[in-house]
Amino acid sequence: MNSQSAELSRISKLFVDRDQTASAEALNRRRRFAVNLLCGPDVRHSYTLQLALLTAANVAQRCFPGAVAVSLEPDVANAPLLVWPSLNQSLGSALLSLVGQEAFTSSGRRLLGHAVVFGDGTAPPGSLRATFDGWIAKVGPAHATPPLPQREYCSLAGVLAGSLAIAELFFAFADINIAAARRTVALSLWRPDADVNTQEAIGVPVQFLPRDLWMLGLGHLGNAYLWSLATLPFQNPGEAEIYLNDFDKVEGPNLETGLLFTRGSVRRYKTRICAAWLETRGFQTRMIERPFDEHFRCRATEPKLALCGFDSNPPRRDLATAGFTRVIESGLGGTAGNFDTIALHTLPNSRQPEELWPDLSSDEEARILAEQERVARENPGYRAVADNECGRYEVAGKSVAVPFVGAVASTLVLAEALRVFHQGPAYQDLKLSLSGINTRFIQPIRSYNSRDFVGVSYCDARCLHAAAGNHVSGE
């Protein structure tokens, strides 16, 4: 097999599979799609707005490499980074590490391309606004989407707002939804099934955070989970211990989909990269570098909460026998037609693992393999990626993946974990498509209670909202 086949961008693969575009041309198109991130003065003082901006910058630079510009006044650039105070960085330096020096522009310069406004900055014609309130994130045309009250109840709303903003631009760029970047999209992480205009969608101020937990799988989803987890407002990150389970090394294509990976990560174990990133931010880590299978057992002294980001069903079925008290798992679509779909499941669940995560039938598997072989043989987009049929066949079997999908999934997974500690709504199954985000499929809900977090450790969160009250006490 040609080693080049492993290097095919999972983002560009969307255009190779759908349009038979050569991967080099797909990448060139992505590099020409200018994205401008515009910051208002109020970003200086808002933890959640800073997080929305950082998330958008991180995701956009991977989707549109070299095409991201950030516009912010010097007093905003020099403002303290609120998200990770232990780093003792300015907001500008944190952005610089994500997008590079070339991304910074003068706020007085007329910006070309597609803009996203954060906070109360001036919105040019055709721009989007990313805003939030409580557990709600909202993105829409700036002229028709005024800032929400932006009460800082749950920082995950910032991750979601930044991710949805780049998703809308990508869907417009890729001609996936004709209304993208011209519509308003919104979602409540407290009540994903609720109308965001209702009071119940806002949620409650977060007081408690998960402390010790497992992170199972450190690819696209695992990286996104860690981004959302580590950006939560921990009172003392050093109290938390994160168990990292994976056995793979970072490959070139992982750099686009993994929010924590950089060029220096390639050919290094994912556990080591993620552990170093977390420890720099004050967290404790443990590394378990072996496959998760039917023999895996959580010891009595180890965390009982697990967040799972596997990309296949067999290890997911083993979650039920591993000894965890609570598991929150998500999976993503992997084709040009469904890469933006997210499915979430929790354990305990009323359905059996074999029903939640079934194997393909022999007919389905044969049909998929035949289609994979046909695409590898007939799609001219693969000819420049691998110089032999074996290499093209392997590339055809890889998944399409775009980082904002994992980022949105991570907010749903971490929100489920947070609601456990705040007696919020419980969802055992959830499914949504980001390109049609207003269509959601959700199983009936109940409310979490104190029995649900027995054995699951938690710690205090910093209060981000001056009027935070009515907190629910943990046991």
SEDREN-220030 format. One record per residue (C-alpha): residue in three letters; z, x, y. Coordinates in Angstrom, 3 decimals. Example, Ala and Ser with C-alpha at 12.3 -4.5 7.8 and 13.67 -1.06 7.14 Angstrom:
BEGIN
   r       pz       px       py
 Ala    7.800   12.300   -4.500
 Ser    7.140   13.670   -1.060
//
This chain:
BEGIN
   r       pz       px       py
 Met    0.000    0.000    0.000
 Asn   -0.751    1.202    3.544
 Ser    2.534    1.882    5.341
 Gln    1.056    0.275    8.445
 Ser    1.460   -3.117    6.792
 Ala    5.229   -2.992    7.199
 Glu    4.749   -2.496   10.952
 Leu    2.984   -5.769   11.728
 Ser    4.821   -7.550   14.518
 Arg    6.356  -10.790   13.273
 Ile    5.660  -12.277   16.710
 Ser    2.003  -11.231   16.772
 Lys    1.678  -12.504   13.198
 Leu    1.760  -16.022   14.653
 Phe   -1.595  -15.368   16.332
 Val   -3.006  -13.428   13.387
 Asp   -2.270  -16.318   11.019
 Arg   -3.122  -19.194   13.325
 Asp   -6.068  -17.826   15.308
 Gln   -7.247  -14.877   13.189
 Thr   -6.565  -12.667   16.211
 Ala   -6.264   -8.937   15.604
 Ser   -2.643   -7.851   15.950
 Ala   -3.521   -5.302   18.654
 Glu   -5.162   -8.019   20.757
 Ala   -2.208  -10.334   20.228
 Leu    0.138   -7.607   21.465
 Asn   -2.060   -6.920   24.495
 Arg   -1.954  -10.605   25.392
 Arg    1.823  -10.612   25.153
 Arg    2.020   -7.566   27.413
 Arg   -0.074   -9.314   30.064
 Phe    2.124  -12.447   30.268
 Ala    4.347  -11.653   33.253
 Val    7.871  -13.106   33.157
 Asn   10.038  -12.958   36.280
 Leu   13.791  -13.529   36.147
 Leu   15.116  -14.531   39.576
 Cys   18.844  -14.428   40.351
 Gly   20.774  -16.366   42.966
 Pro   23.878  -14.986   44.713
 Asp   26.191  -17.148   42.591
 Val   25.248  -15.139   39.491
 Arg   27.761  -12.536   40.741
 His   30.717  -14.780   39.987
 Ser   29.601  -16.773   36.934
 Tyr   30.247  -15.413   33.438
 Thr   27.923  -17.999   31.897
 Leu   25.063  -17.462   34.368
 Gln   25.265  -13.716   33.794
 Leu   25.106  -14.334   30.071
 Ala   22.114  -16.655   30.473
 Leu   20.337  -13.952   32.461
 Leu   21.201  -11.176   29.991
 Thr   20.062  -13.293   27.044
 Ala   16.788  -14.223   28.728
 Ala   16.131  -10.573   29.580
 Asn   16.893   -9.408   26.031
 Val   14.693  -12.071   24.427
 Ala   11.841  -11.896   26.967
 Gln   11.471   -8.114   26.688
 Arg   10.938   -8.477   22.941
 Cys    8.483  -11.380   23.261
 Phe    6.559   -9.902   26.202
 Pro    7.149   -6.125   26.059
 Gly    6.756   -4.384   29.390
 Ala    5.899   -7.644   31.170
 Val    9.397   -8.626   32.343
 Ala   10.510   -8.300   35.972
 Val   14.015   -8.927   37.303
 Ser   14.608   -9.832   40.940
 Leu   18.132   -9.648   42.347
 Glu   19.738   -8.616   45.610
 Pro   21.688   -5.327   45.698
 Asp   25.043   -7.109   45.928
 Val   24.182   -9.049   42.750
 Ala   22.932   -5.926   40.960
 Asn   26.128   -4.080   41.891
 Ala   28.434   -6.948   40.906
 Pro   30.768   -6.281   37.965
 Leu   29.485   -7.242   34.544
 Leu   31.752  -10.136   33.592
 Val   30.631  -10.484   29.976
 Trp   31.996   -7.164   28.654
 Pro   34.564   -5.951   31.201
 Ser   35.592   -3.090   28.897
 Leu   32.173   -1.476   29.426
 Asn   32.998   -1.080   33.139
 Gln   29.354   -1.694   34.038
 Ser   27.565   -3.475   36.836
 Leu   25.311   -6.426   36.086
 Gly   22.337   -4.354   37.196
 Ser   23.092   -1.488   34.820
 Ala   23.520   -3.919   31.909
 Leu   20.112   -5.418   32.680
 Leu   18.628   -1.955   33.048
 Ser   19.669   -1.101   29.486
 Leu   17.841   -4.206   28.220
 Val   14.582   -4.158   30.174
 Gly   14.200   -0.687   31.687
 Gln   13.895    0.545   35.265
 Glu   10.316   -0.662   35.639
 Ala   11.473   -4.272   35.335
 Phe   13.368   -4.284   38.624
 Thr   11.623   -5.623   41.706
 Ser   12.513   -6.233   45.310
 Ser   13.711   -9.793   45.888
 Gly   11.410  -10.001   48.913
 Arg    8.300   -9.201   46.915
 Arg    5.982  -12.048   46.034
 Leu    6.190  -12.312   42.275
 Leu    3.195  -13.111   40.137
 Gly    3.405  -14.724   36.724
 His    5.974  -17.129   35.347
 Ala    9.441  -17.319   36.858
 Val   12.842  -18.493   35.646
 Val   15.553  -19.066   38.261
 Phe   19.239  -18.539   37.488
 Gly   21.821  -19.915   39.897
 Asp   21.083  -21.010   43.461
 Gly   18.260  -18.584   44.170
 Thr   15.048  -19.633   45.887
 Ala   12.661  -21.172   43.366
 Pro    8.953  -20.399   43.861
 Pro    6.373  -23.058   42.991
 Gly    5.883  -23.517   39.260
 Ser    9.130  -21.834   38.285
 Leu   11.679  -22.995   35.724
 Arg   15.397  -23.348   36.306
 Ala   17.974  -22.493   33.636
 Thr   21.281  -24.237   34.212
 Phe   24.339  -25.433   32.297
 Asp   27.423  -27.598   32.413
 Gly   30.269  -27.396   29.913
 Trp   28.603  -27.098   26.511
 Ile   25.218  -28.316   27.851
 Ala   22.192  -26.107   28.536
 Lys   19.211  -27.411   30.477
 Val   15.829  -25.915   31.393
 Gly   13.098  -27.590   33.420
 Pro   10.748  -27.254   36.404
 Ala   12.912  -25.950   39.241
 His   11.661  -28.494   41.787
 Ala   12.849  -31.345   39.527
 Thr   15.845  -29.634   37.895
 Pro   18.684  -29.001   40.345
 Pro   21.597  -26.875   39.153
 Leu   24.118  -28.790   37.063
 Pro   27.819  -28.566   38.027
 Gln   27.946  -25.418   35.870
 Arg   31.516  -25.844   34.658
 Glu   32.332  -22.836   32.488
 Tyr   33.729  -24.533   29.405
 Cys   31.719  -22.687   26.750
 Ser   29.811  -19.439   27.316
 Leu   27.410  -20.283   24.466
 Ala   25.720  -22.642   26.928
 Gly   24.536  -19.514   28.759
 Val   23.026  -18.008   25.605
 Leu   21.316  -21.329   24.910
 Ala   19.996  -21.748   28.464
 Gly   18.514  -18.245   28.561
 Ser   16.945  -18.689   25.118
 Leu   15.451  -22.103   25.906
 Ala   13.920  -20.760   29.111
 Ile   12.001  -18.024   27.304
 Ala   11.140  -20.458   24.499
 Glu    9.470  -22.777   27.007
 Leu    7.425  -19.912   28.459
 Phe    6.426  -18.735   24.988
 Phe    5.374  -22.217   23.875
 Ala    3.193  -22.476   26.989
 Phe    1.771  -18.978   26.480
 Ala    0.983  -19.649   22.802
 Asp   -0.437  -23.146   23.386
 Ile    2.135  -24.630   21.018
 Asn    3.155  -27.593   23.188
 Ile    1.043  -28.824   26.075
 Ala    4.152  -30.009   27.931
 Ala    6.030  -26.707   27.592
 Ala    7.268  -25.279   30.913
 Arg    6.369  -28.608   32.540
 Arg    9.040  -30.714   30.837
 Thr   12.825  -30.731   30.856
 Val   14.646  -29.711   27.674
 Ala   18.388  -29.942   27.206
 Leu   20.922  -29.773   24.403
 Ser   24.681  -30.179   24.098
 Leu   26.401  -27.747   21.757
 Trp   29.433  -30.046   21.672
 Arg   27.413  -33.098   20.641
 Pro   23.868  -32.072   19.587
 Asp   23.154  -35.725   18.744
 Ala   24.230  -37.047   22.159
 Asp   22.335  -37.728   25.367
 Val   23.133  -34.792   27.654
 Asn   23.608  -37.204   30.543
 Thr   26.705  -38.702   28.944
 Gln   30.263  -37.511   29.499
 Glu   30.836  -36.868   25.793
 Ala   28.117  -34.182   25.771
 Ile   30.034  -31.937   28.193
 Gly   32.779  -31.042   25.728
 Val   36.109  -29.358   26.420
 Pro   37.072  -25.937   27.798
 Val   37.200  -23.344   25.025
 Gln   40.690  -21.991   24.465
 Phe   40.443  -20.454   20.978
 Leu   37.894  -18.172   19.348
 Pro   37.297  -17.146   15.721
 Arg   39.053  -13.841   15.107
 Asp   38.355  -12.283   11.704
 Leu   35.138  -13.311    9.957
 Trp   32.250  -12.251    7.755
 Met   28.728  -11.740    9.063
 Leu   26.444  -12.061    6.036
 Gly   22.949  -10.679    6.658
 Leu   22.167   -8.567    9.729
 Gly   18.495   -9.266   10.322
 His   17.009  -11.652   12.889
 Leu   19.777  -14.251   12.507
 Gly   22.651  -11.829   11.964
 Asn   21.787   -9.936   15.150
 Ala   21.666  -13.190   17.102
 Tyr   25.002  -14.332   15.651
 Leu   26.616  -11.077   16.731
 Trp   25.152  -11.366   20.241
 Ser   26.610  -14.865   20.636
 Leu   29.914  -13.914   19.018
 Ala   30.473  -10.726   21.001
 Thr   29.639  -12.420   24.314
 Leu   32.394  -15.012   23.825
 Pro   35.254  -14.460   26.307
 Phe   37.758  -12.754   24.019
 Gln   41.119  -12.157   25.642
 Asn   41.370   -8.999   23.532
 Pro   38.298   -8.088   21.420
 Gly   40.385   -5.490   19.604
 Glu   42.216   -8.297   17.802
 Ala   39.025   -9.365   16.064
 Glu   37.673   -7.725   12.924
 Ile   34.088   -8.384   11.883
 Tyr   33.044   -7.783    8.258
 Leu   29.359   -6.759    8.202
 Asn   27.454   -7.308    4.973
 Asp   23.909   -5.984    4.518
 Phe   22.211   -3.203    2.549
 Asp   18.852   -2.778    4.325
 Lys   17.652   -0.237    6.849
 Val   16.035   -1.190   10.140
 Glu   12.220   -1.250   10.079
 Gly    9.832   -1.223   13.017
 Pro    9.205   -4.999   13.135
 Asn   12.978   -5.625   13.248
 Leu   13.063   -4.242   16.793
 Glu   11.331   -7.338   18.153
 Thr   13.490   -9.885   16.379
 Gly   16.894   -8.166   16.280
 Leu   18.692   -8.541   19.618
 Leu   20.902   -5.503   18.972
 Phe   18.254   -3.112   17.673
 Thr   16.596   -0.381   19.748
 Arg   14.031    2.293   18.959
 Gly   16.802    4.598   17.826
 Ser   17.799    2.073   15.155
 Val   14.726    2.573   12.939
 Arg   15.415    3.948    9.438
 Arg   19.175    3.571    9.940
 Tyr   21.321    1.068    8.056
 Lys   21.706   -2.250    9.835
 Thr   25.449   -2.244    9.195
 Arg   25.880    1.072   11.043
 Ile   23.846   -0.078   14.061
 Cys   25.690   -3.389   14.358
 Ala   29.100   -1.776   13.831
 Ala   28.478    0.784   16.578
 Trp   27.294   -1.928   18.984
 Leu   30.401   -4.049   18.315
 Glu   32.829   -1.158   18.469
 Thr   31.440   -0.084   21.843
 Arg   32.503   -3.525   23.038
 Gly   35.996   -3.206   21.620
 Phe   35.724   -5.009   18.277
 Gln   36.934   -3.725   14.934
 Thr   34.443   -3.699   12.056
 Arg   34.238   -3.302    8.286
 Met   30.968   -2.469    6.507
 Ile   30.021   -3.770    3.060
 Glu   26.654   -2.307    2.072
 Arg   25.734   -4.116   -1.115
 Pro   23.741   -7.250   -1.957
 Phe   25.455  -10.613   -1.776
 Asp   25.098  -12.217   -5.206
 Glu   26.895  -14.304   -7.829
 His   29.448  -11.521   -8.357
 Phe   30.564  -11.418   -4.733
 Arg   34.189  -12.519   -4.173
 Cys   36.200  -12.646   -0.978
 Arg   39.603  -11.075   -1.534
 Ala   42.839  -12.838   -0.574
 Thr   43.423  -10.489    2.352
 Glu   39.878  -10.811    3.731
 Pro   38.587  -13.339    6.294
 Lys   37.895  -16.865    5.035
 Leu   35.273  -17.794    7.627
 Ala   31.693  -16.647    6.961
 Leu   28.580  -16.929    9.121
 Cys   25.456  -16.577    7.031
 Gly   21.963  -15.493    8.075
 Phe   20.184  -14.964    4.749
 Asp   16.426  -15.463    4.548
 Ser   16.199  -16.790    0.983
 Asn   17.881  -19.493   -1.086
 Pro   19.295  -17.640   -4.146
 Pro   22.063  -15.801   -2.232
 Arg   22.792  -18.950   -0.220
 Arg   23.640  -20.775   -3.436
 Asp   26.233  -18.096   -4.217
 Leu   28.150  -18.874   -1.015
 Ala   29.994  -21.733   -2.712
 Thr   31.635  -19.468   -5.308
 Ala   32.452  -16.482   -3.080
 Gly   35.922  -17.692   -2.093
 Phe   35.369  -18.565    1.572
 Thr   37.268  -21.461    3.136
 Arg   34.446  -22.300    5.526
 Val   30.805  -21.200    5.695
 Ile   28.337  -21.928    8.494
 Glu   24.752  -21.097    7.582
 Ser   21.365  -21.475    9.221
 Gly   17.784  -20.860    8.185
 Leu   14.503  -20.690   10.090
 Gly   10.928  -21.633    9.373
 Gly    8.619  -18.710    8.702
 Thr    5.046  -19.885    9.186
 Ala    2.800  -20.316   12.203
 Gly    3.383  -24.058   11.911
 Asn    7.161  -24.133   11.568
 Phe    8.607  -20.816   12.832
 Asp   10.551  -22.696   15.545
 Thr   12.486  -24.962   13.171
 Ile   16.203  -24.470   12.593
 Ala   18.275  -25.929    9.772
 Leu   22.075  -25.633    9.746
 His   24.457  -26.354    6.871
 Thr   28.195  -26.008    6.465
 Leu   30.403  -25.579    3.429
 Pro   32.286  -27.567    2.267
 Asn   29.375  -30.006    2.064
 Ser   28.927  -33.351    0.355
 Arg   25.798  -31.977   -1.320
 Gln   25.737  -29.347   -4.023
 Pro   24.326  -25.853   -3.282
 Glu   21.391  -26.506   -5.647
 Glu   20.440  -29.512   -3.521
 Leu   20.933  -27.751   -0.195
 Trp   19.017  -24.629   -1.225
 Pro   16.687  -25.432   -4.145
 Asp   14.270  -23.061   -5.805
 Leu   10.574  -23.688   -5.425
 Ser    8.926  -25.398   -8.338
 Ser    6.421  -23.319  -10.295
 Asp    3.575  -25.375   -8.797
 Glu    4.858  -24.850   -5.244
 Glu    5.273  -21.140   -5.819
 Ala    1.790  -20.842   -7.284
 Arg    0.336  -22.748   -4.337
 Ile    2.068  -20.451   -1.832
 Leu    0.950  -17.302   -3.620
 Ala   -2.630  -18.568   -3.819
 Glu   -2.659  -19.317   -0.099
 Gln   -1.156  -15.910    0.644
 Glu   -3.901  -14.256   -1.409
 Arg   -6.612  -16.310    0.308
 Val   -5.339  -15.442    3.782
 Ala   -5.094  -11.753    2.924
 Arg   -8.672  -11.800    1.659
 Glu  -10.326  -13.955    4.332
 Asn   -8.392  -13.492    7.596
 Pro  -10.099  -10.724    9.594
 Gly   -6.896  -10.234   11.587
 Tyr   -5.387   -8.372    8.631
 Arg   -8.158   -5.821    8.231
 Ala   -6.829   -3.539   10.973
 Val   -3.251   -3.788    9.699
 Ala   -3.774   -2.573    6.134
 Asp   -6.737   -0.721    4.647
 Asn   -6.449   -2.153    1.157
 Glu   -6.029   -5.565   -0.443
 Cys   -2.539   -4.845   -1.724
 Gly   -1.282   -4.012    1.766
 Arg   -2.925   -7.071    3.322
 Tyr   -1.425   -9.277    0.631
 Glu    2.074   -7.992    1.352
 Val    1.681   -8.527    5.096
 Ala    0.413  -12.073    4.535
 Gly    3.684  -12.860    2.758
 Lys    5.861  -11.790    5.697
 Ser    7.446  -14.413    7.921
 Val    6.522  -15.270   11.491
 Ala    9.660  -14.737   13.591
 Val   10.344  -14.936   17.334
 Pro   13.768  -13.904   18.701
 Phe   14.559  -16.972   20.791
 Val   14.619  -19.073   17.619
 Gly   17.401  -16.971   16.117
 Ala   19.207  -16.938   19.462
 Val   19.237  -20.746   19.641
 Ala   20.318  -20.951   15.993
 Ser   23.200  -18.604   16.761
 Thr   24.536  -20.941   19.451
 Leu   24.506  -23.853   17.007
 Val   26.313  -21.788   14.348
 Leu   28.957  -20.366   16.704
 Ala   29.435  -23.772   18.363
 Glu   30.233  -25.227   14.948
 Ala   32.862  -22.515   14.485
 Leu   34.376  -23.167   17.926
 Arg   34.588  -26.911   17.393
 Val   36.741  -26.311   14.306
 Phe   39.496  -24.970   16.591
 His   39.103  -27.707   19.223
 Gln   39.071  -30.773   16.971
 Gly   35.471  -31.418   17.915
 Pro   32.616  -33.135   16.067
 Ala   31.790  -31.781   12.621
 Tyr   28.186  -31.532   11.401
 Gln   27.472  -30.653    7.805
 Asp   23.691  -30.681    8.242
 Leu   21.491  -30.359   11.315
 Lys   17.779  -29.807   11.788
 Leu   15.663  -29.444   14.892
 Ser   12.346  -28.077   16.098
 Leu   12.429  -26.219   19.406
 Ser    8.887  -27.149   20.403
 Gly    9.928  -30.804   19.978
 Ile   13.586  -30.309   20.812
 Asn   14.234  -33.933   21.674
 Thr   13.694  -34.844   17.995
 Arg   16.799  -33.994   15.961
 Phe   17.922  -34.885   12.477
 Ile   21.680  -34.937   12.088
 Gln   23.904  -36.224    9.322
 Pro   26.790  -38.582   10.201
 Ile   29.708  -36.772   11.794
 Arg   33.484  -36.816   11.754
 Ser   36.026  -34.879   13.833
 Tyr   37.597  -31.635   12.734
 Asn   41.362  -31.670   12.321
 Ser   44.119  -29.128   11.734
 Arg   43.439  -29.068    7.979
 Asp   39.965  -27.688    8.607
 Phe   41.171  -24.366    9.964
 Val   43.952  -23.681    7.525
 Gly   43.435  -20.073    6.444
 Val   40.847  -19.417    9.186
 Ser   42.134  -16.989   11.817
 Tyr   41.702  -17.445   15.535
 Cys   42.711  -15.830   18.811
 Asp   42.930  -16.708   22.503
 Ala   39.954  -16.965   24.816
 Arg   39.960  -16.066   28.481
 Cys   39.825  -19.168   30.636
 Leu   36.501  -19.175   32.515
 His   36.999  -22.473   34.306
 Ala   39.653  -22.891   36.979
 Ala   40.191  -26.547   36.104
 Ala   40.357  -25.943   32.349
 Gly   42.855  -28.299   30.779
 Asn   43.502  -30.662   27.945
 His   43.342  -27.818   25.449
 Val   43.907  -28.546   21.817
 Ser   46.591  -26.397   20.241
 Gly   45.871  -24.579   16.978
 Glu   48.274  -24.068   14.132
//
